Structure formats: C-alpha cells, structure tokens
Amino acid sequence: MRSLDRRALLAGLATLPMAGPARAALPEGRLGKLVASYPDHLADVIEDMLVWRDGARMAIGADRPPRGFEEMLRSATIADQLRQTYERGPPAGAPPRDQSPGRLRNTAFFVKMYGDCTKGAVTPRMRPVAWLPRTTRQMVQLTEVNGVATRMESIVGQLDRLPDRLKAFLVPSAGTYNCRAVADTGVASMHGYGAAIDINVAHSDYWAWANRRGAIAYRNRIPFEIVEIFEAADFIWGGKWYHFDTMHFEYRPEMFA
C-alpha cells in the first residue's frame, strides 16, 4: 500500500460526519487490514481505489457524502463496510443502536471474491464439511475460497469436543450455502457466497422475530464458549449486532480490531 495515498484517504474519511456509531471515522489501519485479510485477492490501495491481484480496481467510496445507516445497509461502499469494528471477547452488553459490525457489505466486493451465486459461480468452488461428526451425520457446504471450508473443519473439531449441554445449541445446523438476499435489505447474504453458517435455530434469537416498538430489545441464549471458537478463526457473530442474529456466523477477517 502506498503510504502517502493511504494517509490522504484516511484523512478524507475522517472528515465525514457520522450520526451515531455507523458514522464514526474509519479506524486507523483498516484499509491495510482489509488488504492483509485477503492476500490471495487484494494487492494495494491507491488513492480511492482498491487494487486486486488480477489488476482490477474498485472504488472505495471515501468521497461519497455522509449517509444514514439504513441507506448504507442497502448500498454500502467499501469504506462503509469498514466503518464499524468487530471486537473479540464476551459481549459487554446489548449493542448500541445501529452498531452491527459486518452488516454493512459491499456486494461487488464479495461477488468478485467469491462469485455470483445467481450465475452459478459459487457452487463449483464449494465442498462438503461434516458438521460435528461425533454428534450427528449432517453435512454442510462451504466455499474453498479463502480457505473457509478448511477453517470450518478446524472449528468443527473444537466444537465437537464441547460438553453435550453446549452441543444442543449447535445441532442441527440451520445451514450454510443459500443463494438469497437478506430479508430486510435486499442485499446478497453471505450465505450466498458459501462463507456463513447458522447454528440451531431452536436456541437462537433474531431481531425480526421480536415483538418491538421503537428500539430493538436485545436477546441472546448462545453461550460464549461457542462464539469464541468461531472468533478465533476470524468468523464474526451476529449476536454482537444491534440487529441481532445469534444463530449466524460469517467469515470476515477484515472486521476485527
């Protein structure tokens, strides 16, 4: 990454006014973290362009005017994608309003990396992974891009050694690959790239299921012993989102502090 270009870009991002957590200035080093997180795909940042290893360039979007969180959910730039930081460790409490690190996703970025599932470009690079083979016979499908399937095998090995009281939250998995959009935004789901997994729905909570008026009342039943295994492999957890989705984990190494 060219240091002068990067400093200029960060300075520009820092001037963007943000209303609430989604509008905080881009944390120092996030562009470098992005490139380092996907070494097979990304090469550099030059001014406001993300440079891919195949020579393609993609606008980061630092020069766009400030926008509200709901608008960014539906049309996030790469800069928007990096505005919130995911913190490892036990949650300190209910996330503040609109603090949902990882929900802001630039569709073009992930389609280029994993393929467009609507055009059949994702499934050729997926393979089956046995989900908790000591406990069940379920198989799940995950992408081999970025070593996601291999990472999941390591996660599974650790999860399968957990006590039975914890496995109840995991089995059966609610699935991995699903070529669909996120219900409330219309944006492609990480499940459509084969880079996400949902655990047992029966013990999970989802913000849209809650009876709510005004602010969303946070709810979670997933023990952190499960979450920390996923986090160690650079999967973020939807239970740390204001728009909580406690069954959901997705591979997002660029999001971590």
Backbone as numpy.savetxt, mean C-alpha at the origin, in Angstrom:
# Nx Ny Nz CAx CAy CAz Cx Cy Cz
20.14 9.47 -8.14 19.30 10.66 -8.14 20.17 11.90 -8.14
19.83 12.89 -8.92 20.62 14.11 -8.99 20.25 15.01 -7.82
21.22 15.28 -6.94 20.92 15.94 -5.68 20.34 17.33 -5.87
20.83 18.09 -6.82 20.31 19.44 -7.01 18.87 19.41 -7.45
18.55 18.50 -8.39 17.17 18.38 -8.85 16.27 17.94 -7.71
16.75 17.01 -6.91 15.95 16.49 -5.81 15.67 17.58 -4.78
16.70 18.38 -4.43 16.49 19.45 -3.46 15.46 20.46 -3.98
15.56 20.77 -5.25 14.61 21.72 -5.83 13.20 21.17 -5.79
13.06 19.88 -6.08 11.74 19.27 -6.07 11.15 19.24 -4.68
11.96 18.87 -3.69 11.48 18.84 -2.31 11.09 20.23 -1.85
11.88 21.23 -2.24 11.55 22.60 -1.86 10.20 23.01 -2.43
9.96 22.62 -3.68 8.68 22.94 -4.29 7.53 22.25 -3.60
7.70 20.97 -3.24 6.65 20.25 -2.56 6.38 20.84 -1.19
7.42 21.29 -0.52 7.26 21.82 0.83 6.42 23.08 0.84
6.30 23.77 -0.29 5.53 25.00 -0.33 4.05 24.74 -0.54
3.66 23.50 -0.85 2.25 23.24 -1.11 1.48 23.24 0.20
0.46 24.11 0.36 -0.32 24.12 1.59 -1.15 22.86 1.70
-1.23 22.29 2.88 -1.96 21.04 3.08 -3.00 21.26 4.16
-4.25 20.84 3.92 -5.30 20.94 4.92 -5.46 19.60 5.59
-4.96 19.45 6.79 -5.02 18.18 7.49 -3.83 17.32 7.15
-3.81 16.06 7.66 -2.64 15.20 7.50 -2.24 14.95 6.06
-3.22 14.91 5.13 -2.89 14.60 3.74 -2.09 15.70 3.08
-2.07 16.92 3.67 -1.41 18.03 3.03 -0.12 18.44 3.72
0.46 17.53 4.50 1.77 17.81 5.08 2.81 17.82 3.96
3.88 18.59 4.14 4.95 18.60 3.15 5.54 17.21 3.00
5.98 16.90 1.80 6.57 15.59 1.55 7.79 15.40 2.45
7.82 14.34 3.27 8.95 14.15 4.19 10.27 14.04 3.44
11.32 14.56 4.03 12.66 14.52 3.44 13.06 13.08 3.13
13.58 12.88 1.95 14.10 11.57 1.57 13.09 10.63 0.94
11.82 11.05 0.81 10.82 10.12 0.31 11.02 9.75 -1.15
11.53 10.67 -1.97 11.77 10.33 -3.36 12.92 9.34 -3.49
13.97 9.52 -2.69 15.05 8.55 -2.67 14.57 7.20 -2.18
13.70 7.21 -1.18 13.12 5.97 -0.67 12.31 5.25 -1.75
11.56 6.01 -2.52 10.76 5.43 -3.60 11.64 4.69 -4.59
12.69 5.36 -5.06 13.59 4.74 -6.04 14.27 3.51 -5.45
14.74 3.62 -4.20 15.43 2.49 -3.57 14.50 1.32 -3.28
13.21 1.59 -3.15 12.25 0.53 -2.82 11.97 -0.39 -4.00
12.18 0.10 -5.21 11.87 -0.68 -6.41 13.08 -0.68 -7.35
14.20 -1.27 -6.92 15.44 -1.17 -7.70 15.38 -1.85 -9.07
14.50 -2.81 -9.24 14.39 -3.47 -10.54 13.67 -2.61 -11.56
13.01 -1.56 -11.11 12.15 -0.78 -11.99 12.57 0.69 -12.11
13.01 1.29 -11.00 13.25 2.73 -10.97 14.73 3.05 -10.98
15.10 4.13 -11.69 16.50 4.49 -11.84 16.86 5.82 -11.20
15.98 6.82 -11.27 16.40 8.16 -10.88 15.19 9.08 -10.78
15.43 10.26 -10.20 14.48 11.36 -10.24 15.21 12.55 -10.84
14.65 13.12 -11.89 15.23 14.29 -12.54 14.15 15.36 -12.60
14.41 16.43 -11.86 13.43 17.50 -11.74 12.09 16.91 -11.30
11.03 17.08 -12.06 9.72 16.56 -11.64 9.37 15.27 -12.38
10.39 14.50 -12.77 10.15 13.27 -13.51 10.76 12.08 -12.79
10.00 11.00 -12.71 10.50 9.72 -12.22 11.00 8.94 -13.42
12.26 8.51 -13.37 12.88 7.83 -14.51 12.91 6.33 -14.23
12.34 5.56 -15.14 12.31 4.11 -15.02 13.55 3.51 -15.70
13.87 2.29 -15.35 15.07 1.65 -15.88 14.98 1.40 -17.38
13.76 1.33 -17.90 13.63 1.15 -19.36 13.68 2.48 -20.10
13.95 3.57 -19.37 14.05 4.88 -20.00 12.77 5.70 -19.96
11.66 5.08 -19.61 10.39 5.81 -19.54 10.45 6.86 -18.43
9.71 7.93 -18.62 9.62 8.99 -17.62 8.17 9.22 -17.24
7.94 9.49 -15.97 6.60 9.67 -15.46 6.58 10.90 -14.56
5.62 11.79 -14.79 5.52 13.01 -13.99 5.24 12.69 -12.53
5.97 13.35 -11.63 5.76 13.17 -10.19 4.58 14.00 -9.72
4.38 15.16 -10.30 3.21 15.98 -9.97 3.44 16.97 -8.86
4.70 17.35 -8.63 5.00 18.31 -7.57 4.45 19.69 -7.87
4.21 19.99 -9.15 3.80 21.33 -9.52 2.29 21.49 -9.58
1.53 20.46 -9.21 0.08 20.57 -9.24 -0.42 21.39 -8.06
-1.50 22.13 -8.22 -2.04 22.92 -7.10 -2.56 22.00 -5.99
-2.63 22.49 -4.76 -3.09 21.66 -3.64 -4.53 21.21 -3.84
-4.81 20.00 -3.38 -6.15 19.41 -3.54 -6.57 18.74 -2.23
-7.87 18.54 -2.07 -8.38 17.86 -0.88 -8.11 16.37 -0.92
-8.19 15.72 0.23 -7.88 14.29 0.34 -8.78 13.45 -0.55
-10.08 13.74 -0.56 -11.01 12.93 -1.34 -10.68 13.01 -2.83
-10.29 14.17 -3.30 -9.91 14.30 -4.71 -8.63 13.53 -4.99
-7.66 13.61 -4.08 -6.41 12.87 -4.28 -6.66 11.37 -4.28
-7.62 10.88 -3.48 -7.92 9.46 -3.48 -8.28 8.96 -4.88
-8.94 9.79 -5.64 -9.44 9.38 -6.96 -8.48 9.69 -8.10
-7.47 10.53 -7.84 -6.55 10.89 -8.93 -5.19 11.27 -8.37
-4.61 10.42 -7.55 -3.35 10.74 -6.88 -2.20 10.83 -7.86
-1.37 11.84 -7.69 -0.10 11.90 -8.38 0.92 11.04 -7.61
2.10 10.87 -8.18 3.16 10.17 -7.44 3.54 10.97 -6.20
3.55 12.30 -6.31 3.83 13.13 -5.13 2.79 12.91 -4.05
1.51 12.85 -4.43 0.44 12.60 -3.46 0.64 11.25 -2.77
1.05 10.27 -3.55 1.25 8.91 -3.04 2.24 8.88 -1.88
3.18 9.82 -1.87 4.25 9.83 -0.87 4.02 10.82 0.26
2.90 11.51 0.28 2.70 12.57 1.26 2.53 12.05 2.68
1.96 10.88 2.83 1.77 10.32 4.17 2.77 9.19 4.39
3.22 9.04 5.61 4.24 8.05 5.96 3.64 6.98 6.85
3.96 5.75 6.56 3.49 4.62 7.35 4.51 4.31 8.45
4.05 4.24 9.68 4.92 3.98 10.83 4.78 2.52 11.27
5.92 1.85 11.40 5.90 0.49 11.94 5.57 0.52 13.43
5.14 -0.62 13.94 4.92 -0.75 15.37 3.45 -0.71 15.75
3.15 -1.03 17.02 1.75 -1.04 17.48 1.09 0.31 17.28
-0.17 0.34 16.83 -0.84 1.61 16.63 -1.00 2.36 17.95
-0.82 3.67 17.88 -0.92 4.50 19.09 -2.36 4.82 19.43
-3.27 4.52 18.56 -4.68 4.82 18.75 -5.35 4.95 17.40
-6.57 5.45 17.41 -7.29 5.63 16.14 -6.57 6.65 15.27
-6.39 6.37 13.98 -5.72 7.34 13.09 -6.50 8.63 13.00
-5.81 9.78 12.88 -6.50 11.05 12.68 -7.28 11.04 11.36
-8.21 11.95 11.25 -9.03 12.04 10.04 -8.17 12.12 8.78
-8.49 11.26 7.83 -7.83 11.19 6.52 -6.36 10.75 6.58
-5.90 10.30 7.72 -4.55 9.74 7.79 -4.64 8.26 7.41
-4.38 7.99 6.16 -4.51 6.63 5.62 -3.33 6.35 4.71
-2.12 6.22 5.27 -0.91 6.09 4.44 -0.94 4.82 3.59
-0.92 5.03 2.29 -1.00 3.92 1.35 -2.26 3.94 0.52
-3.30 4.62 0.97 -4.54 4.67 0.19 -4.41 5.58 -1.03
-3.51 6.55 -0.97 -3.28 7.41 -2.13 -2.35 6.67 -3.08
-2.87 6.26 -4.24 -2.09 5.45 -5.18 -2.20 6.05 -6.58
-1.07 6.18 -7.23 -1.04 6.63 -8.61 -1.19 5.40 -9.51
-2.31 5.29 -10.18 -2.62 4.09 -10.96 -1.59 3.82 -12.04
-1.15 4.86 -12.76 -0.19 4.66 -13.85 1.11 4.06 -13.33
1.53 4.46 -12.14 2.75 3.94 -11.53 2.66 2.42 -11.33
1.56 1.97 -10.74 1.43 0.55 -10.43 1.12 -0.29 -11.66
0.39 0.28 -12.62 0.13 -0.45 -13.87 1.44 -0.70 -14.62
2.31 0.30 -14.65 3.59 0.11 -15.34 4.43 -0.94 -14.63
4.37 -0.98 -13.32 5.21 -1.90 -12.56 4.69 -3.33 -12.59
3.38 -3.50 -12.39 2.80 -4.84 -12.25 2.01 -5.31 -13.46
1.56 -4.36 -14.29 0.74 -4.71 -15.44 -0.71 -4.30 -15.22
-1.46 -4.28 -16.30 -2.88 -3.91 -16.28 -3.70 -5.19 -16.28
-4.38 -5.45 -15.16 -5.13 -6.71 -15.06 -6.29 -6.76 -16.04
-6.83 -5.61 -16.43 -7.95 -5.61 -17.36 -7.52 -6.03 -18.76
-6.19 -6.03 -19.01 -5.66 -6.46 -20.30 -4.92 -7.79 -20.20
-5.11 -8.48 -19.08 -4.49 -9.79 -18.90 -3.00 -9.76 -18.67
-2.46 -8.61 -18.23 -1.01 -8.47 -18.11 -0.46 -8.83 -16.73
-1.33 -9.11 -15.77 -0.87 -9.42 -14.40 -0.74 -10.92 -14.16
-1.71 -11.68 -14.59 -1.74 -13.12 -14.26 -0.54 -13.91 -14.79
0.05 -13.57 -15.95 1.20 -14.36 -16.40 2.39 -14.29 -15.45
2.43 -13.28 -14.59 3.56 -13.13 -13.68 3.20 -13.49 -12.24
2.11 -14.21 -12.07 1.71 -14.65 -10.74 2.01 -16.13 -10.56
2.09 -16.54 -9.30 2.22 -17.97 -9.00 1.51 -18.28 -7.68
1.16 -19.54 -7.48 0.45 -19.92 -6.26 1.37 -19.98 -5.05
0.82 -19.62 -3.91 1.51 -19.72 -2.62 0.58 -20.43 -1.66
1.09 -21.43 -0.96 0.29 -22.15 0.02 0.07 -21.25 1.24
-1.19 -21.06 1.61 -1.54 -20.19 2.72 -1.68 -21.01 4.01
-0.74 -20.83 4.93 -0.69 -21.55 6.20 -0.87 -23.07 6.00
0.07 -23.71 5.30 -0.09 -25.12 4.95 -0.17 -26.07 6.14
0.35 -25.68 7.31 0.21 -26.52 8.50 -1.21 -26.49 9.05
-1.97 -25.52 8.59 -3.29 -25.28 9.18 -4.42 -25.53 8.21
-4.21 -25.23 6.91 -5.26 -25.34 5.91 -4.65 -25.74 4.59
-5.48 -26.02 3.60 -4.99 -26.39 2.27 -5.24 -25.29 1.25
-5.47 -24.10 1.69 -5.79 -23.00 0.79 -4.56 -22.53 0.02
-4.77 -22.22 -1.25 -3.73 -21.64 -2.09 -4.17 -20.22 -2.47
-3.20 -19.32 -2.53 -3.47 -17.95 -2.97 -2.51 -17.61 -4.11
-2.91 -16.66 -4.94 -2.11 -16.26 -6.10 -1.50 -14.88 -5.85
-0.18 -14.77 -6.05 0.52 -13.50 -5.85 1.52 -13.26 -6.97
1.81 -12.00 -7.23 2.74 -11.67 -8.30 4.18 -12.00 -7.90
4.97 -12.35 -8.91 6.41 -12.55 -8.69 7.18 -11.24 -8.85
6.52 -10.20 -9.37 7.16 -8.89 -9.50 7.55 -8.38 -8.11
8.75 -7.84 -7.99 9.29 -7.35 -6.72 9.42 -8.45 -5.66
9.37 -9.69 -6.10 9.51 -10.79 -5.15 8.36 -10.92 -4.17
7.17 -10.41 -4.55 6.04 -10.40 -3.62 5.66 -11.82 -3.19
5.57 -12.75 -4.14 5.19 -14.13 -3.80 6.22 -14.76 -2.85
7.49 -14.52 -3.10 8.55 -15.06 -2.23 8.46 -14.45 -0.84
8.21 -13.16 -0.77 8.04 -12.49 0.52 6.86 -13.08 1.29
5.78 -13.37 0.56 4.61 -13.95 1.23 4.92 -15.34 1.76
5.72 -16.10 1.06 6.09 -17.42 1.57 6.83 -17.31 2.90
7.69 -16.30 3.02 8.39 -16.07 4.29 7.41 -15.66 5.38
6.46 -14.80 5.04 5.43 -14.39 6.00 4.62 -15.59 6.46
4.20 -16.41 5.51 3.39 -17.59 5.81 4.12 -18.53 6.77
5.42 -18.72 6.55 6.19 -19.59 7.44 6.14 -19.12 8.88
6.17 -17.80 9.08 6.12 -17.27 10.44 4.70 -17.31 11.01
3.71 -16.98 10.17 2.33 -17.01 10.63 1.90 -18.42 11.03
2.40 -19.41 10.31 1.98 -20.79 10.57 2.54 -21.33 11.88
3.49 -20.60 12.47 4.03 -21.01 13.77 3.37 -20.29 14.93
2.42 -19.42 14.62 1.70 -18.71 15.68 0.75 -19.65 16.41
0.36 -19.32 17.63 -0.62 -20.14 18.36 -1.96 -20.19 17.63
-2.71 -21.25 17.87 -3.99 -21.43 17.21 -4.95 -20.27 17.46
-4.87 -19.65 18.65 -5.77 -18.54 18.96 -5.57 -17.37 17.99
-4.37 -17.25 17.43 -4.09 -16.19 16.46 -4.42 -16.62 15.03
-4.30 -17.90 14.76 -4.59 -18.38 13.40 -6.06 -18.20 13.04
-6.92 -18.11 14.04 -8.34 -17.88 13.76 -8.57 -16.58 13.01
-7.65 -15.61 13.16 -7.77 -14.34 12.45 -7.28 -14.44 11.00
-6.62 -15.53 10.68 -5.94 -15.66 9.39 -6.62 -16.62 8.43
-7.31 -17.61 8.95 -7.84 -18.70 8.13 -9.37 -18.67 8.17
-10.00 -18.72 6.98 -9.36 -18.71 5.67 -9.00 -17.29 5.23
-8.04 -17.20 4.32 -7.76 -15.91 3.69 -8.95 -15.53 2.82
-9.28 -14.24 2.82 -10.36 -13.76 1.96 -9.89 -13.51 0.53
-8.59 -13.79 0.26 -8.14 -13.76 -1.12 -7.04 -12.76 -1.40
-6.45 -12.94 -2.56 -5.35 -12.08 -3.00 -5.73 -11.40 -4.32
-5.46 -12.06 -5.44 -5.69 -11.44 -6.75 -7.18 -11.27 -7.02
-7.55 -10.05 -7.41 -8.92 -9.76 -7.82 -8.86 -8.50 -8.68
-9.14 -8.64 -9.95 -9.05 -7.50 -10.88 -10.29 -6.63 -10.71
-10.19 -5.68 -9.78 -11.34 -4.82 -9.47 -10.86 -3.44 -9.03
-11.82 -2.54 -8.92 -11.55 -1.20 -8.40 -11.92 -1.14 -6.93
-11.33 -0.20 -6.20 -11.72 0.06 -4.82 -13.12 0.65 -4.84
-13.99 0.12 -3.97 -15.42 0.45 -4.06 -15.71 1.94 -3.94
-15.05 2.63 -3.02 -15.43 4.01 -2.76 -14.68 5.04 -3.61
-13.67 4.59 -4.36 -12.88 5.56 -5.14 -12.91 5.29 -6.64
-13.17 4.05 -7.04 -13.11 3.69 -8.45 -11.71 3.50 -8.98
-10.69 3.62 -8.11 -9.29 3.45 -8.49 -8.92 1.97 -8.38
-8.01 1.52 -9.24 -7.61 0.12 -9.24 -7.10 -0.31 -7.86
-7.54 -1.48 -7.43 -7.13 -2.04 -6.14 -5.75 -2.70 -6.26
-4.99 -2.71 -5.16 -3.72 -3.44 -5.16 -3.94 -4.94 -5.35
-5.15 -5.42 -5.09 -5.45 -6.82 -5.36 -5.38 -7.10 -6.87
-5.65 -6.10 -7.67 -5.60 -6.27 -9.11 -4.19 -6.40 -9.66
-3.19 -6.15 -8.81 -1.79 -6.34 -9.20 -1.20 -7.61 -8.58
-1.99 -8.33 -7.82 -1.49 -9.53 -7.15 -0.50 -9.22 -6.05
-0.61 -8.01 -5.44 0.35 -7.56 -4.43 -0.31 -7.28 -3.08
-1.49 -7.89 -2.85 -2.21 -7.66 -1.60 -2.91 -8.94 -1.18
-3.21 -9.02 0.11 -3.94 -10.16 0.65 -4.90 -9.68 1.72
-6.07 -10.32 1.78 -7.02 -10.10 2.87 -7.06 -11.36 3.73
-7.03 -11.17 5.05 -7.12 -12.31 5.95 -8.60 -12.56 6.30
-8.86 -13.33 7.32 -10.21 -13.79 7.63 -11.18 -12.63 7.86
-12.20 -12.53 7.02 -13.18 -11.45 7.11 -13.97 -11.52 8.41
-14.22 -12.73 8.91 -15.08 -12.89 10.08 -14.55 -12.18 11.32
-13.24 -11.96 11.39 -12.63 -11.30 12.55 -12.06 -9.93 12.19
-12.50 -9.38 11.07 -11.96 -8.12 10.57 -13.02 -7.02 10.60
-12.55 -5.80 10.42 -13.45 -4.64 10.41 -13.10 -3.75 9.23
-14.13 -3.13 8.68 -13.98 -2.28 7.50 -14.81 -1.02 7.71
-14.23 0.12 7.41 -14.89 1.39 7.73 -16.27 1.52 7.11
-16.45 0.98 5.90 -17.73 1.15 5.22 -18.84 0.28 5.81
-18.45 -0.71 6.64 -19.46 -1.53 7.30 -20.03 -0.87 8.55
-19.33 0.14 9.07 -19.70 0.74 10.35 -20.91 1.66 10.20
-21.76 1.65 11.21 -22.82 2.65 11.29 -22.17 3.96 11.71
-22.27 4.99 10.88 -21.51 6.20 11.17 -22.29 7.45 10.80
-22.05 8.46 11.60 -22.54 9.80 11.30 -21.37 10.73 11.58
-20.92 11.41 10.56 -19.76 12.27 10.72 -18.47 11.46 10.69
-17.62 11.66 11.70 -16.33 10.99 11.76 -16.51 9.47 11.86
-15.57 8.74 11.27 -15.61 7.28 11.30 -15.12 6.79 12.66
-15.87 5.93 13.30 -15.49 5.36 14.59 -14.57 4.16 14.35
-13.33 4.28 14.77 -12.32 3.24 14.50 -12.65 1.95 15.25
-12.35 0.83 14.59 -12.57 -0.48 15.21 -11.52 -1.45 14.67
-10.94 -2.28 15.54 -9.97 -3.29 15.13 -9.95 -4.44 16.12
-9.87 -5.66 15.59 -9.73 -6.86 16.43 -8.49 -7.68 16.09
-7.70 -7.26 15.11 -6.54 -8.03 14.67 -5.38 -7.83 15.65
-4.85 -8.90 16.24 -3.71 -8.75 17.17 -2.46 -8.27 16.44
-1.67 -7.45 17.13 -0.49 -6.89 16.49 0.57 -7.95 16.21
0.55 -9.08 16.90 1.52 -10.15 16.61 1.44 -10.56 15.14
0.27 -10.47 14.54 0.09 -10.77 13.12 0.62 -9.62 12.26
0.26 -8.43 12.62 0.63 -7.25 11.82 2.14 -7.09 11.73
2.85 -7.30 12.83 4.30 -7.04 12.82 5.04 -7.99 11.90
4.51 -9.18 11.66 5.14 -10.11 10.72 5.03 -9.57 9.30
3.87 -9.04 8.95 3.70 -8.43 7.63 4.56 -7.18 7.48
4.58 -6.34 8.50 5.35 -5.11 8.42 6.84 -5.38 8.23
7.34 -6.44 8.85 8.76 -6.77 8.72 9.13 -7.10 7.28
8.14 -7.50 6.48 8.35 -7.81 5.06 7.89 -6.68 4.15
7.69 -5.48 4.72 7.32 -4.27 3.98 5.91 -4.29 3.42
5.01 -5.00 4.11 3.59 -4.93 3.80 2.94 -3.95 4.78
2.17 -3.01 4.25 1.44 -2.11 5.13 0.08 -2.73 5.47
-0.51 -2.25 6.56 -1.76 -2.81 7.08 -2.86 -1.76 7.04
-4.01 -2.16 6.51 -5.15 -1.24 6.45 -5.73 -0.87 7.80
-5.31 -1.54 8.86 -5.76 -1.19 10.19 -5.14 0.09 10.72
-4.16 0.66 10.00 -3.57 1.93 10.39 -4.10 3.09 9.55
-5.23 2.85 8.90 -5.87 3.88 8.10 -7.08 4.46 8.83
-7.31 5.77 8.63 -8.57 6.36 9.10 -9.73 5.60 8.46
-9.61 5.33 7.17 -10.59 4.49 6.47 -10.14 3.03 6.66
-10.32 2.52 7.86 -9.70 1.25 8.27 -10.24 0.05 7.49
-9.33 -0.87 7.22 -9.62 -2.11 6.49 -8.71 -3.15 7.12
-9.12 -3.69 8.26 -8.18 -4.44 9.10 -7.85 -5.83 8.56
-8.54 -6.30 7.55 -8.20 -7.58 6.94 -7.09 -7.44 5.90
-6.76 -6.21 5.51 -5.99 -5.94 4.30 -4.52 -5.65 4.56
-3.66 -6.30 3.76 -2.22 -6.04 3.74 -1.77 -5.92 2.29
-0.87 -4.98 2.00 -0.35 -4.83 0.64 1.13 -4.49 0.68
1.85 -4.93 -0.33 3.30 -4.69 -0.41 3.54 -3.26 -0.87
4.08 -2.42 0.04 4.30 -1.01 -0.27 5.59 -0.52 0.44
6.74 -0.96 0.02 7.97 -0.62 0.75 8.26 0.87 0.78
7.78 1.62 -0.21 8.06 3.06 -0.29 7.35 3.85 0.79
6.34 3.25 1.45 5.52 4.00 2.39 6.14 4.11 3.79
7.10 3.24 4.08 7.63 3.20 5.45 8.54 4.37 5.73
8.52 4.82 6.99 9.39 5.92 7.41 10.84 5.49 7.28
